[in-house]
Amino acid sequence: MSNTTYITKAGDTWTGISFKAYGTISRAGDISDANPLVGCSAVLPDGLVLAIPIQDTVSISSQNLPPWKR
């Protein structure tokens, strides 16, 4: 999996960055896991460069969809 980067701003949190990057807070753990040298602080310091895993895209074949969605 490849990464992109994000530079933290004052007041950023893991869940806030997850929401900005993915539109959901549920991927905060993925971002934290990709940055093992960063502490588990609730609020991150300003100017920290984080690796943000690029979200995998899923290809959906129309064969797997019900007839009314093809």
N, CA, C and O atoms as a GROMACS GRO file, in nm:
protein
  280
    1MET      N    1   0.085  -0.117   0.000
    1MET     CA    2   0.000   0.000   0.000
    1MET      C    3   0.090   0.123   0.000
    1MET      O    4   0.188   0.129   0.074
    2SER      N    5   0.057   0.220  -0.082
    2SER     CA    6   0.138   0.341  -0.087
    2SER      C    7   0.075   0.450   0.001
    2SER      O    8  -0.039   0.438   0.046
    3ASN      N    9   0.152   0.554   0.022
    3ASN     CA   10   0.110   0.661   0.112
    3ASN      C   11   0.118   0.797   0.045
    3ASN      O   12   0.190   0.815  -0.054
    4THR      N   13   0.044   0.889   0.098
    4THR     CA   14   0.058   1.030   0.068
    4THR      C   15   0.094   1.096   0.201
    4THR      O   16   0.099   1.027   0.303
    5THR      N   17   0.117   1.224   0.203
    5THR     CA   18   0.154   1.288   0.329
    5THR      C   19   0.054   1.397   0.367
    5THR      O   20  -0.019   1.450   0.284
    6TYR      N   21   0.053   1.428   0.494
    6TYR     CA   22  -0.030   1.533   0.550
    6TYR      C   23   0.053   1.605   0.656
    6TYR      O   24   0.116   1.540   0.740
    7ILE      N   25   0.053   1.736   0.653
    7ILE     CA   26   0.124   1.815   0.754
    7ILE      C   27   0.020   1.866   0.853
    7ILE      O   28  -0.075   1.936   0.817
    8THR      N   29   0.040   1.830   0.979
    8THR     CA   30  -0.058   1.865   1.082
    8THR      C   31  -0.064   2.015   1.107
    8THR      O   32   0.033   2.088   1.088
    9LYS      N   33  -0.181   2.056   1.151
    9LYS     CA   34  -0.206   2.194   1.191
    9LYS      C   35  -0.244   2.193   1.340
    9LYS      O   36  -0.287   2.090   1.392
   10ALA      N   37  -0.230   2.304   1.405
   10ALA     CA   38  -0.262   2.313   1.547
   10ALA      C   39  -0.403   2.261   1.572
   10ALA      O   40  -0.498   2.305   1.507
   11GLY      N   41  -0.417   2.169   1.666
   11GLY     CA   42  -0.547   2.116   1.703
   11GLY      C   43  -0.588   1.990   1.628
   11GLY      O   44  -0.694   1.934   1.658
   12ASP      N   45  -0.508   1.944   1.532
   12ASP     CA   46  -0.542   1.822   1.459
   12ASP      C   47  -0.544   1.701   1.552
   12ASP      O   48  -0.464   1.691   1.645
   13THR      N   49  -0.636   1.610   1.524
   13THR     CA   50  -0.646   1.483   1.597
   13THR      C   51  -0.642   1.370   1.494
   13THR      O   52  -0.661   1.392   1.375
   14TRP      N   53  -0.618   1.248   1.543
   14TRP     CA   54  -0.616   1.132   1.452
   14TRP      C   55  -0.751   1.116   1.382
   14TRP      O   56  -0.756   1.091   1.261
   15THR      N   57  -0.860   1.131   1.457
   15THR     CA   58  -0.992   1.113   1.396
   15THR      C   59  -1.024   1.227   1.299
   15THR      O   60  -1.089   1.204   1.197
   16GLY      N   61  -0.981   1.347   1.331
   16GLY     CA   62  -1.005   1.460   1.241
   16GLY      C   63  -0.931   1.444   1.110
   16GLY      O   64  -0.986   1.474   1.003
   17ILE      N   65  -0.808   1.396   1.116
   17ILE     CA   66  -0.730   1.373   0.994
   17ILE      C   67  -0.792   1.260   0.913
   17ILE      O   68  -0.798   1.268   0.791
   18SER      N   69  -0.839   1.156   0.981
   18SER     CA   70  -0.907   1.046   0.914
   18SER      C   71  -1.030   1.096   0.839
   18SER      O   72  -1.055   1.055   0.726
   19PHE      N   73  -1.106   1.184   0.902
   19PHE     CA   74  -1.226   1.238   0.837
   19PHE      C   75  -1.188   1.322   0.716
   19PHE      O   76  -1.254   1.314   0.612
   20LYS      N   77  -1.083   1.403   0.728
   20LYS     CA   78  -1.038   1.484   0.615
   20LYS      C   79  -0.990   1.396   0.499
   20LYS      O   80  -1.019   1.425   0.382
   21ALA      N   81  -0.918   1.290   0.531
   21ALA     CA   82  -0.858   1.205   0.427
   21ALA      C   83  -0.957   1.108   0.364
   21ALA      O   84  -0.952   1.084   0.243
   22TYR      N   85  -1.047   1.052   0.445
   22TYR     CA   86  -1.133   0.944   0.398
   22TYR      C   87  -1.283   0.972   0.409
   22TYR      O   88  -1.364   0.896   0.355
   23GLY      N   89  -1.320   1.078   0.478
   23GLY     CA   90  -1.462   1.106   0.496
   23GLY      C   91  -1.525   1.026   0.608
   23GLY      O   92  -1.647   1.023   0.621
   24THR      N   93  -1.442   0.960   0.690
   24THR     CA   94  -1.489   0.882   0.804
   24THR      C   95  -1.382   0.882   0.912
   24THR      O   96  -1.263   0.890   0.883
   25ILE      N   97  -1.424   0.874   1.037
   25ILE     CA   98  -1.327   0.868   1.146
   25ILE      C   99  -1.276   0.726   1.171
   25ILE      O  100  -1.183   0.707   1.249
   26SER      N  101  -1.336   0.629   1.106
   26SER     CA  102  -1.304   0.488   1.134
   26SER      C  103  -1.165   0.446   1.086
   26SER      O  104  -1.119   0.338   1.121
   27ARG      N  105  -1.097   0.528   1.007
   27ARG     CA  106  -0.964   0.492   0.957
   27ARG      C  107  -0.852   0.558   1.038
   27ARG      O  108  -0.736   0.553   0.996
   28ALA      N  109  -0.885   0.619   1.152
   28ALA     CA  110  -0.782   0.683   1.234
   28ALA      C  111  -0.674   0.585   1.275
   28ALA      O  112  -0.556   0.620   1.278
   29GLY      N  113  -0.712   0.462   1.306
   29GLY     CA  114  -0.614   0.359   1.343
   29GLY      C  115  -0.518   0.326   1.230
   29GLY      O  116  -0.401   0.299   1.255
   30ASP      N  117  -0.567   0.329   1.106
   30ASP     CA  118  -0.481   0.303   0.990
   30ASP      C  119  -0.374   0.411   0.978
   30ASP      O  120  -0.258   0.383   0.947
   31ILE      N  121  -0.414   0.536   1.002
   31ILE     CA  122  -0.319   0.647   0.994
   31ILE      C  123  -0.218   0.637   1.108
   31ILE      O  124  -0.098   0.656   1.088
   32SER      N  125  -0.267   0.607   1.227
   32SER     CA  126  -0.178   0.591   1.342
   32SER      C  127  -0.079   0.477   1.318
   32SER      O  128   0.039   0.491   1.348
   33ASP      N  129  -0.127   0.365   1.265
   33ASP     CA  130  -0.041   0.250   1.237
   33ASP      C  131   0.066   0.283   1.133
   33ASP      O  132   0.177   0.228   1.138
   34ALA      N  133   0.034   0.371   1.039
   34ALA     CA  134   0.129   0.409   0.935
   34ALA      C  135   0.236   0.505   0.987
   34ALA      O  136   0.333   0.535   0.917
   35ASN      N  137   0.218   0.554   1.109
   35ASN     CA  138   0.311   0.649   1.170
   35ASN      C  139   0.354   0.602   1.309
   35ASN      O  140   0.322   0.667   1.408
   36PRO      N  141   0.426   0.489   1.315
   36PRO     CA  142   0.456   0.429   1.446
   36PRO      C  143   0.547   0.513   1.535
   36PRO      O  144   0.551   0.490   1.656
   37LEU      N  145   0.619   0.609   1.481
   37LEU     CA  146   0.709   0.690   1.563
   37LEU      C  147   0.640   0.810   1.626
   37LEU      O  148   0.701   0.882   1.704
   38VAL      N  149   0.513   0.831   1.592
   38VAL     CA  150   0.437   0.942   1.648
   38VAL      C  151   0.366   0.892   1.773
   38VAL      O  152   0.307   0.784   1.772
   39GLY      N  153   0.370   0.967   1.879
   39GLY     CA  154   0.306   0.928   2.004
   39GLY      C  155   0.155   0.921   1.992
   39GLY      O  156   0.097   0.964   1.893
   40CYS      N  157   0.093   0.867   2.093
   40CYS     CA  158  -0.053   0.848   2.095
   40CYS      C  159  -0.125   0.968   2.156
   40CYS      O  160  -0.229   0.951   2.220
   41SER      N  161  -0.073   1.084   2.138
   41SER     CA  162  -0.132   1.206   2.192
   41SER      C  163  -0.271   1.230   2.131
   41SER      O  164  -0.292   1.201   2.013
   42ALA      N  165  -0.362   1.283   2.210
   42ALA     CA  166  -0.497   1.311   2.160
   42ALA      C  167  -0.495   1.424   2.058
   42ALA      O  168  -0.568   1.419   1.958
   43VAL      N  169  -0.412   1.526   2.082
   43VAL     CA  170  -0.397   1.638   1.989
   43VAL      C  171  -0.253   1.636   1.938
   43VAL      O  172  -0.159   1.630   2.017
   44LEU      N  173  -0.239   1.642   1.808
   44LEU     CA  174  -0.106   1.633   1.747
   44LEU      C  175  -0.041   1.771   1.738
   44LEU      O  176  -0.110   1.872   1.727
   45PRO      N  177   0.092   1.775   1.741
   45PRO     CA  178   0.161   1.903   1.732
   45PRO      C  179   0.155   1.961   1.590
   45PRO      O  180   0.137   1.888   1.493
   46ASP      N  181   0.169   2.091   1.581
   46ASP     CA  182   0.168   2.162   1.454
   46ASP      C  183   0.295   2.128   1.374
   46ASP      O  184   0.404   2.122   1.430
   47GLY      N  185   0.279   2.107   1.242
   47GLY     CA  186   0.393   2.088   1.153
   47GLY      C  187   0.447   1.946   1.143
   47GLY      O  188   0.552   1.926   1.084
   48LEU      N  189   0.379   1.850   1.198
   48LEU     CA  190   0.422   1.710   1.193
   48LEU      C  191   0.385   1.652   1.057
   48LEU      O  192   0.272   1.670   1.012
   49VAL      N  193   0.477   1.584   0.990
   49VAL     CA  194   0.449   1.523   0.860
   49VAL      C  195   0.407   1.378   0.883
   49VAL      O  196   0.484   1.297   0.934
   50LEU      N  197   0.283   1.347   0.845
   50LEU     CA  198   0.229   1.211   0.863
   50LEU      C  199   0.213   1.141   0.729
   50LEU      O  200   0.184   1.203   0.627
   51ALA      N  201   0.233   1.011   0.732
   51ALA     CA  202   0.204   0.928   0.616
   51ALA      C  203   0.056   0.891   0.622
   51ALA      O  204   0.007   0.846   0.726
   52ILE      N  205  -0.016   0.910   0.512
   52ILE     CA  206  -0.158   0.876   0.503
   52ILE      C  207  -0.172   0.765   0.399
   52ILE      O  208  -0.149   0.789   0.281
   53PRO      N  209  -0.209   0.644   0.441
   53PRO     CA  210  -0.224   0.535   0.344
   53PRO      C  211  -0.329   0.571   0.238
   53PRO      O  212  -0.436   0.622   0.270
   54ILE      N  213  -0.295   0.545   0.114
   54ILE     CA  214  -0.390   0.571   0.006
   54ILE      C  215  -0.496   0.462   0.010
   54ILE      O  216  -0.465   0.343   0.014
   55GLN      N  217  -0.621   0.506   0.009
   55GLN     CA  218  -0.734   0.414   0.018
   55GLN      C  219  -0.741   0.328  -0.106
   55GLN      O  220  -0.737   0.378  -0.218
   56ASP      N  221  -0.752   0.197  -0.085
   56ASP     CA  222  -0.768   0.104  -0.196
   56ASP      C  223  -0.904   0.124  -0.260
   56ASP      O  224  -1.004   0.145  -0.190
   57THR      N  225  -0.907   0.119  -0.391
   57THR     CA  226  -1.035   0.128  -0.460
   57THR      C  227  -1.084  -0.012  -0.492
   57THR      O  228  -1.005  -0.101  -0.523
   58VAL      N  229  -1.211  -0.030  -0.485
   58VAL     CA  230  -1.271  -0.160  -0.512
   58VAL      C  231  -1.348  -0.150  -0.643
   58VAL      O  232  -1.430  -0.060  -0.663
   59SER      N  233  -1.320  -0.243  -0.731
   59SER     CA  234  -1.390  -0.247  -0.858
   59SER      C  235  -1.510  -0.340  -0.845
   59SER      O  236  -1.497  -0.454  -0.802
   60ILE      N  237  -1.626  -0.289  -0.881
   60ILE     CA  238  -1.747  -0.369  -0.872
   60ILE      C  239  -1.792  -0.405  -1.013
   60ILE      O  240  -1.817  -0.318  -1.096
   61SER      N  241  -1.802  -0.532  -1.037
   61SER     CA  242  -1.848  -0.579  -1.167
   61SER      C  243  -2.001  -0.575  -1.170
   61SER      O  244  -2.066  -0.607  -1.070
   62SER      N  245  -2.057  -0.534  -1.283
   62SER     CA  246  -2.203  -0.529  -1.294
   62SER      C  247  -2.264  -0.668  -1.286
   62SER      O  248  -2.383  -0.682  -1.260
   63GLN      N  249  -2.184  -0.771  -1.307
   63GLN     CA  250  -2.235  -0.908  -1.296
   63GLN      C  251  -2.273  -0.941  -1.152
   63GLN      O  252  -2.358  -1.026  -1.128
   64ASN      N  253  -2.210  -0.875  -1.056
   64ASN     CA  254  -2.237  -0.902  -0.915
   64ASN      C  255  -2.352  -0.818  -0.860
   64ASN      O  256  -2.391  -0.835  -0.744
   65LEU      N  257  -2.406  -0.729  -0.941
   65LEU     CA  258  -2.514  -0.644  -0.896
   65LEU      C  259  -2.649  -0.706  -0.928
   65LEU      O  260  -2.662  -0.783  -1.024
   66PRO      N  261  -2.749  -0.674  -0.849
   66PRO     CA  262  -2.884  -0.722  -0.882
   66PRO      C  263  -2.931  -0.656  -1.012
   66PRO      O  264  -2.882  -0.548  -1.047
   67PRO      N  265  -3.024  -0.718  -1.083
   67PRO     CA  266  -3.067  -0.667  -1.214
   67PRO      C  267  -3.110  -0.522  -1.215
   67PRO      O  268  -3.086  -0.452  -1.314
   68TRP      N  269  -3.173  -0.472  -1.107
   68TRP     CA  270  -3.221  -0.335  -1.107
   68TRP      C  271  -3.109  -0.231  -1.088
   68TRP      O  272  -3.133  -0.111  -1.100
   69LYS      N  273  -2.986  -0.279  -1.060
   69LYS     CA  274  -2.873  -0.186  -1.045
   69LYS      C  275  -2.772  -0.197  -1.159
   69LYS      O  276  -2.669  -0.129  -1.157
   70ARG      N  277  -2.799  -0.282  -1.257
   70ARG     CA  278  -2.705  -0.298  -1.370
   70ARG      C  279  -2.719  -0.189  -1.470
   70ARG      O  280  -2.647  -0.189  -1.570
   0.00000   0.00000   0.00000
